[in-house]
């Protein structure tokens, strides 16, 4: 919910809610159905229309970028976990060497007033953890060795889990599902009882309708939903390909999307309660001015609340960062498994551990750039040009492929064969009309009102923007390149026939194993044609 602070609290929640219902949920259901029906990963699933196989390759490039960023977040979590054993907590008190107006995070009340003041939790994150530079005009700087060590540990854990897998009993799985909510509820109780918290919560739930037509606001809402649900990065298709063929995913989708939405709101209430308290302590009226570190909000707001616990704050800090670490493992494994599966599908003779080793080494090499003083500038650049922007375009093409090229009616008959139930009008209308219309409108509106990307109010150089566009093209050019290849591989005589054939399902499309014969019989039924 960092977008809520950047774009006006309640003003962001309304678009976020609309996008969850009309974009996030339909796309999440669509990708799960594609994976479960075909039992294929994000590349081979486009046997349904080989000409658009570039969608899968483009999504893999986005996934590599997002995985590298998520791994750096995991490294930060490990760094904070180790710092949580300190007494007092290192972010709870100001340090003289920070040389700026600072307010102790351990303060529970105060009448301090200063427009340029920052909390010790924010300064600890910026100056001690990131050692962030004021600009990158002179380059990214030298990597922070502490973060490099944490990054290597993070990638080693990812590699070990990829090789060995996660094996847990049912009781452990239940614990991991419930434990985060216990921690979040404890933090919620603490945050709402802080002086001034009500102002932050009201800021979070009351919208400013004058800002509702900001293109960046709606674009940020789409991006937030994509990241929260993990859609349009290939991992949902990959994981659902391992489902039982008749798995009741309709129920799963409703539960997962609802719980994810409620968790986002819960996290938002906690963060804005803390920000309201900080604004009160610092004497700042505008909550948006409390912190400018939108990307690192979780590493500022939550430690801020933990430092205000009267008893054993170290214990709650350790528990919180263990919880955050478990979230990081889940997010990273989804992305890493998607990349691993894609490579193994293409090169089945290469041993698994060799592929994992290559992924880990490559991830560390990229991640080292993020540990520099200018690392957050680079993350912000890659996140926009290499992930969210490309993912939105690929999501639009993915939806058009299923709903218009393959055909929503034919797809719904596939679902009926698989789940033995009709697809409701809500899904049909969203897939064919509402969801693509919303995404295309937001993309065009965003491009029409384009503003140069900034970080902490600073614009990037022309060279950095060119680098960003090169990353975008790397993902988007997969579409025409693989389309040309698919047309070239057709055996028909005329170019028109080849193009038509490249957009039709090939012989490998459909369920695998024992379900194939049933599906072939189903396709012969007159109403399927």
Secondary structure, 3 states (H helix, E strand, C coil): CHHHHHCCCHHHHHHHHHHHHHHHHHHHHHHHHHHHHHCCCCCHHHHHCHHHCHHHHHHHHHHHHHHHHHHHHHHHHHHHHHHCCCCCCCCCCCCHHHCCCEECCCCCCCCCCCCCCEEHHHHHHHHHHCCCCCCCCCCCCCCCHHHHHHHHHHHHHHHHHHHHCCCCCHHHHHHHHHHHHHHHHHHHHHHHCCCCHHHHHHHHHCCCHHHCCCHHHHHHHHHHHHHHHCCCCCHHHHHHCCCCCCCCHHHHHHHHHHHHHHHHHHHHHHHHHHHHHHHHHHCCCCHHHCCCCCCCCHHHHHHHHHCCCCCCHHHHHHHHHHHHHHHHHHHHHHHHHHHHHHHHHHCCCCCHHHHHHHHHHHHHHHHHHHCCCCHHHHHHHHHHHHHHHHHHHHHHHHHHHHHHHHHHHHHHHHHHHHHCCCCCHHHHHHHHHHHHHHHHHHHHHHHHCCCCCEECCEECCHHHHHHHHHHHHHHHHHHHHHHHHHHHHCCCCCHHHHHHHHCCCCCCCCCCCCHHHHHHHHHHCHHHC
